[in-house]
Amino acid sequence: MTRELIAANLRAARIGRGLSCGQVALRAGMTKDTVRRYEIRRLAPGSINLAILCRLYRVSADAILGIDE
């Protein structure tokens, strides 16, 4: 599990749901800058924000973290 993989999975999940960074920020209670930083590997989401994003994107944390089942 690397920051690059998490960033790529977050971006793919957001795009898969057809959402912009601004829409995610508004719905998740984050700033657009935070969402962007998650996707460009400058910041890794904490457990609470990861859970919020997973719920919003309708994916599991395992999928975002790249954990094989």
mmCIF file of the N, C-alpha and C atoms, coordinates in Angstrom:
data_MODEL
# 
_entry.id   MODEL 
# 
loop_
_atom_site.group_PDB 
_atom_site.id 
_atom_site.type_symbol 
_atom_site.label_atom_id 
_atom_site.label_alt_id 
_atom_site.label_comp_id 
_atom_site.label_asym_id 
_atom_site.label_entity_id 
_atom_site.label_seq_id 
_atom_site.pdbx_PDB_ins_code 
_atom_site.Cartn_x 
_atom_site.Cartn_y 
_atom_site.Cartn_z 
_atom_site.occupancy 
_atom_site.B_iso_or_equiv 
_atom_site.pdbx_formal_charge 
_atom_site.auth_seq_id 
_atom_site.auth_comp_id 
_atom_site.auth_asym_id 
_atom_site.auth_atom_id 
_atom_site.pdbx_PDB_model_num 
ATOM 1   N N  . MET A 1 1  ? 0.859   -1.173  0.000   1.00 0.00 ? 1  MET A N  1 
ATOM 2   C CA . MET A 1 1  ? 0.000   0.000   0.000   1.00 0.00 ? 1  MET A CA 1 
ATOM 3   C C  . MET A 1 1  ? 0.904   1.236   0.000   1.00 0.00 ? 1  MET A C  1 
ATOM 4   N N  . THR A 1 2  ? 0.880   1.927   -1.108  1.00 0.00 ? 2  THR A N  1 
ATOM 5   C CA . THR A 1 2  ? 1.687   3.135   -1.221  1.00 0.00 ? 2  THR A CA 1 
ATOM 6   C C  . THR A 1 2  ? 0.778   4.338   -1.414  1.00 0.00 ? 2  THR A C  1 
ATOM 7   N N  . ARG A 1 3  ? 1.344   5.489   -1.150  1.00 0.00 ? 3  ARG A N  1 
ATOM 8   C CA . ARG A 1 3  ? 0.588   6.724   -1.314  1.00 0.00 ? 3  ARG A CA 1 
ATOM 9   C C  . ARG A 1 3  ? 0.164   6.911   -2.777  1.00 0.00 ? 3  ARG A C  1 
ATOM 10  N N  . GLU A 1 4  ? 1.027   6.475   -3.703  1.00 0.00 ? 4  GLU A N  1 
ATOM 11  C CA . GLU A 1 4  ? 0.710   6.585   -5.124  1.00 0.00 ? 4  GLU A CA 1 
ATOM 12  C C  . GLU A 1 4  ? -0.507  5.742   -5.486  1.00 0.00 ? 4  GLU A C  1 
ATOM 13  N N  . LEU A 1 5  ? -0.546  4.524   -4.966  1.00 0.00 ? 5  LEU A N  1 
ATOM 14  C CA . LEU A 1 5  ? -1.662  3.624   -5.241  1.00 0.00 ? 5  LEU A CA 1 
ATOM 15  C C  . LEU A 1 5  ? -2.962  4.172   -4.656  1.00 0.00 ? 5  LEU A C  1 
ATOM 16  N N  . ILE A 1 6  ? -2.900  4.657   -3.425  1.00 0.00 ? 6  ILE A N  1 
ATOM 17  C CA . ILE A 1 6  ? -4.087  5.220   -2.785  1.00 0.00 ? 6  ILE A CA 1 
ATOM 18  C C  . ILE A 1 6  ? -4.589  6.423   -3.571  1.00 0.00 ? 6  ILE A C  1 
ATOM 19  N N  . ALA A 1 7  ? -3.669  7.292   -3.977  1.00 0.00 ? 7  ALA A N  1 
ATOM 20  C CA . ALA A 1 7  ? -4.041  8.481   -4.749  1.00 0.00 ? 7  ALA A CA 1 
ATOM 21  C C  . ALA A 1 7  ? -4.716  8.086   -6.060  1.00 0.00 ? 7  ALA A C  1 
ATOM 22  N N  . ALA A 1 8  ? -4.131  7.130   -6.760  1.00 0.00 ? 8  ALA A N  1 
ATOM 23  C CA . ALA A 1 8  ? -4.701  6.686   -8.036  1.00 0.00 ? 8  ALA A CA 1 
ATOM 24  C C  . ALA A 1 8  ? -6.076  6.058   -7.843  1.00 0.00 ? 8  ALA A C  1 
ATOM 25  N N  . ASN A 1 9  ? -6.230  5.269   -6.800  1.00 0.00 ? 9  ASN A N  1 
ATOM 26  C CA . ASN A 1 9  ? -7.522  4.626   -6.533  1.00 0.00 ? 9  ASN A CA 1 
ATOM 27  C C  . ASN A 1 9  ? -8.591  5.638   -6.129  1.00 0.00 ? 9  ASN A C  1 
ATOM 28  N N  . LEU A 1 10 ? -8.209  6.641   -5.359  1.00 0.00 ? 10 LEU A N  1 
ATOM 29  C CA . LEU A 1 10 ? -9.167  7.690   -4.988  1.00 0.00 ? 10 LEU A CA 1 
ATOM 30  C C  . LEU A 1 10 ? -9.633  8.456   -6.221  1.00 0.00 ? 10 LEU A C  1 
ATOM 31  N N  . ARG A 1 11 ? -8.690  8.795   -7.079  1.00 0.00 ? 11 ARG A N  1 
ATOM 32  C CA . ARG A 1 11 ? -9.035  9.536   -8.297  1.00 0.00 ? 11 ARG A CA 1 
ATOM 33  C C  . ARG A 1 11 ? -9.939  8.704   -9.203  1.00 0.00 ? 11 ARG A C  1 
ATOM 34  N N  . ALA A 1 12 ? -9.586  7.430   -9.373  1.00 0.00 ? 12 ALA A N  1 
ATOM 35  C CA . ALA A 1 12 ? -10.389 6.542   -10.219 1.00 0.00 ? 12 ALA A CA 1 
ATOM 36  C C  . ALA A 1 12 ? -11.801 6.374   -9.663  1.00 0.00 ? 12 ALA A C  1 
ATOM 37  N N  . ALA A 1 13 ? -11.912 6.259   -8.348  1.00 0.00 ? 13 ALA A N  1 
ATOM 38  C CA . ALA A 1 13 ? -13.232 6.105   -7.724  1.00 0.00 ? 13 ALA A CA 1 
ATOM 39  C C  . ALA A 1 13 ? -14.066 7.365   -7.912  1.00 0.00 ? 13 ALA A C  1 
ATOM 40  N N  . ARG A 1 14 ? -13.439 8.528   -7.760  1.00 0.00 ? 14 ARG A N  1 
ATOM 41  C CA . ARG A 1 14 ? -14.168 9.791   -7.950  1.00 0.00 ? 14 ARG A CA 1 
ATOM 42  C C  . ARG A 1 14 ? -14.650 9.926   -9.387  1.00 0.00 ? 14 ARG A C  1 
ATOM 43  N N  . ILE A 1 15 ? -13.765 9.679   -10.315 1.00 0.00 ? 15 ILE A N  1 
ATOM 44  C CA . ILE A 1 15 ? -14.128 9.780   -11.730 1.00 0.00 ? 15 ILE A CA 1 
ATOM 45  C C  . ILE A 1 15 ? -15.189 8.738   -12.082 1.00 0.00 ? 15 ILE A C  1 
ATOM 46  N N  . GLY A 1 16 ? -15.062 7.554   -11.516 1.00 0.00 ? 16 GLY A N  1 
ATOM 47  C CA . GLY A 1 16 ? -16.047 6.497   -11.748 1.00 0.00 ? 16 GLY A CA 1 
ATOM 48  C C  . GLY A 1 16 ? -17.455 6.880   -11.305 1.00 0.00 ? 16 GLY A C  1 
ATOM 49  N N  . ARG A 1 17 ? -17.536 7.730   -10.302 1.00 0.00 ? 17 ARG A N  1 
ATOM 50  C CA . ARG A 1 17 ? -18.842 8.205   -9.826  1.00 0.00 ? 17 ARG A CA 1 
ATOM 51  C C  . ARG A 1 17 ? -19.283 9.470   -10.559 1.00 0.00 ? 17 ARG A C  1 
ATOM 52  N N  . GLY A 1 18 ? -18.420 9.977   -11.453 1.00 0.00 ? 18 GLY A N  1 
ATOM 53  C CA . GLY A 1 18 ? -18.768 11.165  -12.226 1.00 0.00 ? 18 GLY A CA 1 
ATOM 54  C C  . GLY A 1 18 ? -18.779 12.448  -11.413 1.00 0.00 ? 18 GLY A C  1 
ATOM 55  N N  . LEU A 1 19 ? -17.891 12.534  -10.434 1.00 0.00 ? 19 LEU A N  1 
ATOM 56  C CA . LEU A 1 19 ? -17.857 13.694  -9.540  1.00 0.00 ? 19 LEU A CA 1 
ATOM 57  C C  . LEU A 1 19 ? -16.603 14.523  -9.768  1.00 0.00 ? 19 LEU A C  1 
ATOM 58  N N  . SER A 1 20 ? -16.731 15.829  -9.598  1.00 0.00 ? 20 SER A N  1 
ATOM 59  C CA . SER A 1 20 ? -15.571 16.721  -9.632  1.00 0.00 ? 20 SER A CA 1 
ATOM 60  C C  . SER A 1 20 ? -15.002 16.815  -8.219  1.00 0.00 ? 20 SER A C  1 
ATOM 61  N N  . CYS A 1 21 ? -13.792 17.336  -8.118  1.00 0.00 ? 21 CYS A N  1 
ATOM 62  C CA . CYS A 1 21 ? -13.198 17.541  -6.786  1.00 0.00 ? 21 CYS A CA 1 
ATOM 63  C C  . CYS A 1 21 ? -14.063 18.483  -5.948  1.00 0.00 ? 21 CYS A C  1 
ATOM 64  N N  . GLY A 1 22 ? -14.622 19.489  -6.585  1.00 0.00 ? 22 GLY A N  1 
ATOM 65  C CA . GLY A 1 22 ? -15.487 20.431  -5.885  1.00 0.00 ? 22 GLY A CA 1 
ATOM 66  C C  . GLY A 1 22 ? -16.745 19.776  -5.351  1.00 0.00 ? 22 GLY A C  1 
ATOM 67  N N  . GLN A 1 23 ? -17.351 18.905  -6.139  1.00 0.00 ? 23 GLN A N  1 
ATOM 68  C CA . GLN A 1 23 ? -18.551 18.199  -5.693  1.00 0.00 ? 23 GLN A CA 1 
ATOM 69  C C  . GLN A 1 23 ? -18.238 17.286  -4.518  1.00 0.00 ? 23 GLN A C  1 
ATOM 70  N N  . VAL A 1 24 ? -17.113 16.589  -4.595  1.00 0.00 ? 24 VAL A N  1 
ATOM 71  C CA . VAL A 1 24 ? -16.701 15.712  -3.498  1.00 0.00 ? 24 VAL A CA 1 
ATOM 72  C C  . VAL A 1 24 ? -16.472 16.530  -2.236  1.00 0.00 ? 24 VAL A C  1 
ATOM 73  N N  . ALA A 1 25 ? -15.766 17.633  -2.379  1.00 0.00 ? 25 ALA A N  1 
ATOM 74  C CA . ALA A 1 25 ? -15.484 18.488  -1.227  1.00 0.00 ? 25 ALA A CA 1 
ATOM 75  C C  . ALA A 1 25 ? -16.768 18.945  -0.552  1.00 0.00 ? 25 ALA A C  1 
ATOM 76  N N  . LEU A 1 26 ? -17.722 19.376  -1.351  1.00 0.00 ? 26 LEU A N  1 
ATOM 77  C CA . LEU A 1 26 ? -18.993 19.856  -0.807  1.00 0.00 ? 26 LEU A CA 1 
ATOM 78  C C  . LEU A 1 26 ? -19.738 18.739  -0.080  1.00 0.00 ? 26 LEU A C  1 
ATOM 79  N N  . ARG A 1 27 ? -19.820 17.591  -0.691  1.00 0.00 ? 27 ARG A N  1 
ATOM 80  C CA . ARG A 1 27 ? -20.564 16.467  -0.096  1.00 0.00 ? 27 ARG A CA 1 
ATOM 81  C C  . ARG A 1 27 ? -19.856 15.846  1.096   1.00 0.00 ? 27 ARG A C  1 
ATOM 82  N N  . ALA A 1 28 ? -18.523 15.892  1.097   1.00 0.00 ? 28 ALA A N  1 
ATOM 83  C CA . ALA A 1 28 ? -17.754 15.238  2.156   1.00 0.00 ? 28 ALA A CA 1 
ATOM 84  C C  . ALA A 1 28 ? -17.378 16.182  3.293   1.00 0.00 ? 28 ALA A C  1 
ATOM 85  N N  . GLY A 1 29 ? -17.651 17.472  3.124   1.00 0.00 ? 29 GLY A N  1 
ATOM 86  C CA . GLY A 1 29 ? -17.294 18.429  4.171   1.00 0.00 ? 29 GLY A CA 1 
ATOM 87  C C  . GLY A 1 29 ? -15.804 18.695  4.248   1.00 0.00 ? 29 GLY A C  1 
ATOM 88  N N  . MET A 1 30 ? -15.151 18.643  3.097   1.00 0.00 ? 30 MET A N  1 
ATOM 89  C CA . MET A 1 30 ? -13.713 18.906  3.009   1.00 0.00 ? 30 MET A CA 1 
ATOM 90  C C  . MET A 1 30 ? -13.513 20.090  2.074   1.00 0.00 ? 30 MET A C  1 
ATOM 91  N N  . THR A 1 31 ? -12.291 20.557  1.997   1.00 0.00 ? 31 THR A N  1 
ATOM 92  C CA . THR A 1 31 ? -12.001 21.583  1.010   1.00 0.00 ? 31 THR A CA 1 
ATOM 93  C C  . THR A 1 31 ? -11.613 20.906  -0.300  1.00 0.00 ? 31 THR A C  1 
ATOM 94  N N  . LYS A 1 32 ? -11.798 21.630  -1.394  1.00 0.00 ? 32 LYS A N  1 
ATOM 95  C CA . LYS A 1 32 ? -11.412 21.104  -2.704  1.00 0.00 ? 32 LYS A CA 1 
ATOM 96  C C  . LYS A 1 32 ? -9.905  20.836  -2.728  1.00 0.00 ? 32 LYS A C  1 
ATOM 97  N N  . ASP A 1 33 ? -9.157  21.673  -2.051  1.00 0.00 ? 33 ASP A N  1 
ATOM 98  C CA . ASP A 1 33 ? -7.712  21.507  -1.965  1.00 0.00 ? 33 ASP A CA 1 
ATOM 99  C C  . ASP A 1 33 ? -7.339  20.181  -1.296  1.00 0.00 ? 33 ASP A C  1 
ATOM 100 N N  . THR A 1 34 ? -8.054  19.821  -0.258  1.00 0.00 ? 34 THR A N  1 
ATOM 101 C CA . THR A 1 34 ? -7.781  18.559  0.437   1.00 0.00 ? 34 THR A CA 1 
ATOM 102 C C  . THR A 1 34 ? -8.025  17.383  -0.492  1.00 0.00 ? 34 THR A C  1 
ATOM 103 N N  . VAL A 1 35 ? -9.142  17.405  -1.192  1.00 0.00 ? 35 VAL A N  1 
ATOM 104 C CA . VAL A 1 35 ? -9.458  16.321  -2.126  1.00 0.00 ? 35 VAL A CA 1 
ATOM 105 C C  . VAL A 1 35 ? -8.361  16.212  -3.185  1.00 0.00 ? 35 VAL A C  1 
ATOM 106 N N  . ARG A 1 36 ? -7.940  17.333  -3.718  1.00 0.00 ? 36 ARG A N  1 
ATOM 107 C CA . ARG A 1 36 ? -6.868  17.332  -4.726  1.00 0.00 ? 36 ARG A CA 1 
ATOM 108 C C  . ARG A 1 36 ? -5.565  16.796  -4.157  1.00 0.00 ? 36 ARG A C  1 
ATOM 109 N N  . ARG A 1 37 ? -5.241  17.187  -2.945  1.00 0.00 ? 37 ARG A N  1 
ATOM 110 C CA . ARG A 1 37 ? -3.988  16.715  -2.325  1.00 0.00 ? 37 ARG A CA 1 
ATOM 111 C C  . ARG A 1 37 ? -3.995  15.209  -2.124  1.00 0.00 ? 37 ARG A C  1 
ATOM 112 N N  . TYR A 1 38 ? -5.148  14.651  -1.798  1.00 0.00 ? 38 TYR A N  1 
ATOM 113 C CA . TYR A 1 38 ? -5.246  13.198  -1.690  1.00 0.00 ? 38 TYR A CA 1 
ATOM 114 C C  . TYR A 1 38 ? -4.927  12.544  -3.027  1.00 0.00 ? 38 TYR A C  1 
ATOM 115 N N  . GLU A 1 39 ? -5.350  13.161  -4.103  1.00 0.00 ? 39 GLU A N  1 
ATOM 116 C CA . GLU A 1 39 ? -5.208  12.565  -5.425  1.00 0.00 ? 39 GLU A CA 1 
ATOM 117 C C  . GLU A 1 39 ? -3.856  12.825  -6.075  1.00 0.00 ? 39 GLU A C  1 
ATOM 118 N N  . ILE A 1 40 ? -3.075  13.745  -5.542  1.00 0.00 ? 40 ILE A N  1 
ATOM 119 C CA . ILE A 1 40 ? -1.742  13.997  -6.114  1.00 0.00 ? 40 ILE A CA 1 
ATOM 120 C C  . ILE A 1 40 ? -0.634  13.585  -5.147  1.00 0.00 ? 40 ILE A C  1 
ATOM 121 N N  . ARG A 1 41 ? -0.968  12.766  -4.193  1.00 0.00 ? 41 ARG A N  1 
ATOM 122 C CA . ARG A 1 41 ? -0.010  12.138  -3.279  1.00 0.00 ? 41 ARG A CA 1 
ATOM 123 C C  . ARG A 1 41 ? 0.652   13.084  -2.288  1.00 0.00 ? 41 ARG A C  1 
ATOM 124 N N  . ARG A 1 42 ? 0.103   14.254  -2.082  1.00 0.00 ? 42 ARG A N  1 
ATOM 125 C CA . ARG A 1 42 ? 0.698   15.173  -1.105  1.00 0.00 ? 42 ARG A CA 1 
ATOM 126 C C  . ARG A 1 42 ? 0.174   14.928  0.302   1.00 0.00 ? 42 ARG A C  1 
ATOM 127 N N  . LEU A 1 43 ? -0.939  14.226  0.386   1.00 0.00 ? 43 LEU A N  1 
ATOM 128 C CA . LEU A 1 43 ? -1.590  14.008  1.675   1.00 0.00 ? 43 LEU A CA 1 
ATOM 129 C C  . LEU A 1 43 ? -2.329  12.684  1.603   1.00 0.00 ? 43 LEU A C  1 
ATOM 130 N N  . ALA A 1 44 ? -2.239  11.901  2.657   1.00 0.00 ? 44 ALA A N  1 
ATOM 131 C CA . ALA A 1 44 ? -2.996  10.645  2.734   1.00 0.00 ? 44 ALA A CA 1 
ATOM 132 C C  . ALA A 1 44 ? -4.185  10.870  3.665   1.00 0.00 ? 44 ALA A C  1 
ATOM 133 N N  . PRO A 1 45 ? -5.354  10.381  3.274   1.00 0.00 ? 45 PRO A N  1 
ATOM 134 C CA . PRO A 1 45 ? -6.526  10.591  4.135   1.00 0.00 ? 45 PRO A CA 1 
ATOM 135 C C  . PRO A 1 45 ? -6.418  9.809   5.435   1.00 0.00 ? 45 PRO A C  1 
ATOM 136 N N  . GLY A 1 46 ? -6.872  10.414  6.505   1.00 0.00 ? 46 GLY A N  1 
ATOM 137 C CA . GLY A 1 46 ? -6.966  9.710   7.771   1.00 0.00 ? 46 GLY A CA 1 
ATOM 138 C C  . GLY A 1 46 ? -8.140  8.743   7.717   1.00 0.00 ? 46 GLY A C  1 
ATOM 139 N N  . SER A 1 47 ? -8.303  7.965   8.745   1.00 0.00 ? 47 SER A N  1 
ATOM 140 C CA . SER A 1 47 ? -9.328  6.927   8.738   1.00 0.00 ? 47 SER A CA 1 
ATOM 141 C C  . SER A 1 47 ? -10.748 7.486   8.588   1.00 0.00 ? 47 SER A C  1 
ATOM 142 N N  . ILE A 1 48 ? -11.028 8.597   9.223   1.00 0.00 ? 48 ILE A N  1 
ATOM 143 C CA . ILE A 1 48 ? -12.379 9.164   9.129   1.00 0.00 ? 48 ILE A CA 1 
ATOM 144 C C  . ILE A 1 48 ? -12.649 9.677   7.717   1.00 0.00 ? 48 ILE A C  1 
ATOM 145 N N  . ASN A 1 49 ? -11.713 10.441  7.153   1.00 0.00 ? 49 ASN A N  1 
ATOM 146 C CA . ASN A 1 49 ? -11.919 10.938  5.795   1.00 0.00 ? 49 ASN A CA 1 
ATOM 147 C C  . ASN A 1 49 ? -11.929 9.808   4.776   1.00 0.00 ? 49 ASN A C  1 
ATOM 148 N N  . LEU A 1 50 ? -11.123 8.781   4.999   1.00 0.00 ? 50 LEU A N  1 
ATOM 149 C CA . LEU A 1 50 ? -11.156 7.624   4.112   1.00 0.00 ? 50 LEU A CA 1 
ATOM 150 C C  . LEU A 1 50 ? -12.542 6.975   4.138   1.00 0.00 ? 50 LEU A C  1 
ATOM 151 N N  . ALA A 1 51 ? -13.103 6.824   5.323   1.00 0.00 ? 51 ALA A N  1 
ATOM 152 C CA . ALA A 1 51 ? -14.441 6.239   5.445   1.00 0.00 ? 51 ALA A CA 1 
ATOM 153 C C  . ALA A 1 51 ? -15.487 7.112   4.748   1.00 0.00 ? 51 ALA A C  1 
ATOM 154 N N  . ILE A 1 52 ? -15.379 8.413   4.890   1.00 0.00 ? 52 ILE A N  1 
ATOM 155 C CA . ILE A 1 52 ? -16.313 9.335   4.235   1.00 0.00 ? 52 ILE A CA 1 
ATOM 156 C C  . ILE A 1 52 ? -16.217 9.197   2.719   1.00 0.00 ? 52 ILE A C  1 
ATOM 157 N N  . LEU A 1 53 ? -15.003 9.171   2.199   1.00 0.00 ? 53 LEU A N  1 
ATOM 158 C CA . LEU A 1 53 ? -14.816 9.061   0.754   1.00 0.00 ? 53 LEU A CA 1 
ATOM 159 C C  . LEU A 1 53 ? -15.283 7.701   0.229   1.00 0.00 ? 53 LEU A C  1 
ATOM 160 N N  . CYS A 1 54 ? -15.009 6.648   0.958   1.00 0.00 ? 54 CYS A N  1 
ATOM 161 C CA . CYS A 1 54 ? -15.461 5.313   0.540   1.00 0.00 ? 54 CYS A CA 1 
ATOM 162 C C  . CYS A 1 54 ? -16.979 5.253   0.458   1.00 0.00 ? 54 CYS A C  1 
ATOM 163 N N  . ARG A 1 55 ? -17.625 5.823   1.425   1.00 0.00 ? 55 ARG A N  1 
ATOM 164 C CA . ARG A 1 55 ? -19.089 5.835   1.413   1.00 0.00 ? 55 ARG A CA 1 
ATOM 165 C C  . ARG A 1 55 ? -19.618 6.660   0.242   1.00 0.00 ? 55 ARG A C  1 
ATOM 166 N N  . LEU A 1 56 ? -19.020 7.810   0.011   1.00 0.00 ? 56 LEU A N  1 
ATOM 167 C CA . LEU A 1 56 ? -19.427 8.679   -1.084  1.00 0.00 ? 56 LEU A CA 1 
ATOM 168 C C  . LEU A 1 56 ? -19.196 8.011   -2.442  1.00 0.00 ? 56 LEU A C  1 
ATOM 169 N N  . TYR A 1 57 ? -18.065 7.330   -2.593  1.00 0.00 ? 57 TYR A N  1 
ATOM 170 C CA . TYR A 1 57 ? -17.721 6.679   -3.858  1.00 0.00 ? 57 TYR A CA 1 
ATOM 171 C C  . TYR A 1 57 ? -18.333 5.284   -3.995  1.00 0.00 ? 57 TYR A C  1 
ATOM 172 N N  . ARG A 1 58 ? -18.888 4.789   -2.893  1.00 0.00 ? 58 ARG A N  1 
ATOM 173 C CA . ARG A 1 58 ? -19.483 3.448   -2.862  1.00 0.00 ? 58 ARG A CA 1 
ATOM 174 C C  . ARG A 1 58 ? -18.467 2.362   -3.207  1.00 0.00 ? 58 ARG A C  1 
ATOM 175 N N  . VAL A 1 59 ? -17.316 2.459   -2.556  1.00 0.00 ? 59 VAL A N  1 
ATOM 176 C CA . VAL A 1 59 ? -16.272 1.454   -2.682  1.00 0.00 ? 59 VAL A CA 1 
ATOM 177 C C  . VAL A 1 59 ? -15.770 1.098   -1.285  1.00 0.00 ? 59 VAL A C  1 
ATOM 178 N N  . SER A 1 60 ? -15.111 -0.032  -1.183  1.00 0.00 ? 60 SER A N  1 
ATOM 179 C CA . SER A 1 60 ? -14.573 -0.438  0.121   1.00 0.00 ? 60 SER A CA 1 
ATOM 180 C C  . SER A 1 60 ? -13.230 0.232   0.369   1.00 0.00 ? 60 SER A C  1 
ATOM 181 N N  . ALA A 1 61 ? -12.860 0.305   1.629   1.00 0.00 ? 61 ALA A N  1 
ATOM 182 C CA . ALA A 1 61 ? -11.555 0.834   1.984   1.00 0.00 ? 61 ALA A CA 1 
ATOM 183 C C  . ALA A 1 61 ? -10.461 -0.091  1.422   1.00 0.00 ? 61 ALA A C  1 
ATOM 184 N N  . ASP A 1 62 ? -10.734 -1.376  1.377   1.00 0.00 ? 62 ASP A N  1 
ATOM 185 C CA . ASP A 1 62 ? -9.774  -2.317  0.794   1.00 0.00 ? 62 ASP A CA 1 
ATOM 186 C C  . ASP A 1 62 ? -9.482  -1.955  -0.667  1.00 0.00 ? 62 ASP A C  1 
ATOM 187 N N  . ALA A 1 63 ? -10.515 -1.579  -1.395  1.00 0.00 ? 63 ALA A N  1 
ATOM 188 C CA . ALA A 1 63 ? -10.329 -1.201  -2.805  1.00 0.00 ? 63 ALA A CA 1 
ATOM 189 C C  . ALA A 1 63 ? -9.456  0.041   -2.921  1.00 0.00 ? 63 ALA A C  1 
ATOM 190 N N  . ILE A 1 64 ? -9.678  1.020   -2.077  1.00 0.00 ? 64 ILE A N  1 
ATOM 191 C CA . ILE A 1 64 ? -8.886  2.251   -2.108  1.00 0.00 ? 64 ILE A CA 1 
ATOM 192 C C  . ILE A 1 64 ? -7.452  1.985   -1.668  1.00 0.00 ? 64 ILE A C  1 
ATOM 193 N N  . LEU A 1 65 ? -7.292  1.165   -0.655  1.00 0.00 ? 65 LEU A N  1 
ATOM 194 C CA . LEU A 1 65 ? -5.966  0.871   -0.122  1.00 0.00 ? 65 LEU A CA 1 
ATOM 195 C C  . LEU A 1 65 ? -5.195  -0.151  -0.954  1.00 0.00 ? 65 LEU A C  1 
ATOM 196 N N  . GLY A 1 66 ? -5.880  -0.780  -1.905  1.00 0.00 ? 66 GLY A N  1 
ATOM 197 C CA . GLY A 1 66 ? -5.221  -1.757  -2.763  1.00 0.00 ? 66 GLY A CA 1 
ATOM 198 C C  . GLY A 1 66 ? -4.958  -3.074  -2.068  1.00 0.00 ? 66 GLY A C  1 
ATOM 199 N N  . ILE A 1 67 ? -5.822  -3.435  -1.150  1.00 0.00 ? 67 ILE A N  1 
ATOM 200 C CA . ILE A 1 67 ? -5.676  -4.688  -0.410  1.00 0.00 ? 67 ILE A CA 1 
ATOM 201 C C  . ILE A 1 67 ? -6.457  -5.768  -1.146  1.00 0.00 ? 67 ILE A C  1 
ATOM 202 N N  . ASP A 1 68 ? -5.743  -6.825  -1.534  1.00 0.00 ? 68 ASP A N  1 
ATOM 203 C CA . ASP A 1 68 ? -6.406  -7.944  -2.209  1.00 0.00 ? 68 ASP A CA 1 
ATOM 204 C C  . ASP A 1 68 ? -7.161  -8.774  -1.202  1.00 0.00 ? 68 ASP A C  1 
ATOM 205 N N  . GLU A 1 69 ? -8.327  -9.197  -1.606  1.00 0.00 ? 69 GLU A N  1 
ATOM 206 C CA . GLU A 1 69 ? -9.147  -10.015 -0.698  1.00 0.00 ? 69 GLU A CA 1 
ATOM 207 C C  . GLU A 1 69 ? -8.822  -11.472 -0.879  1.00 0.00 ? 69 GLU A C  1 
# 
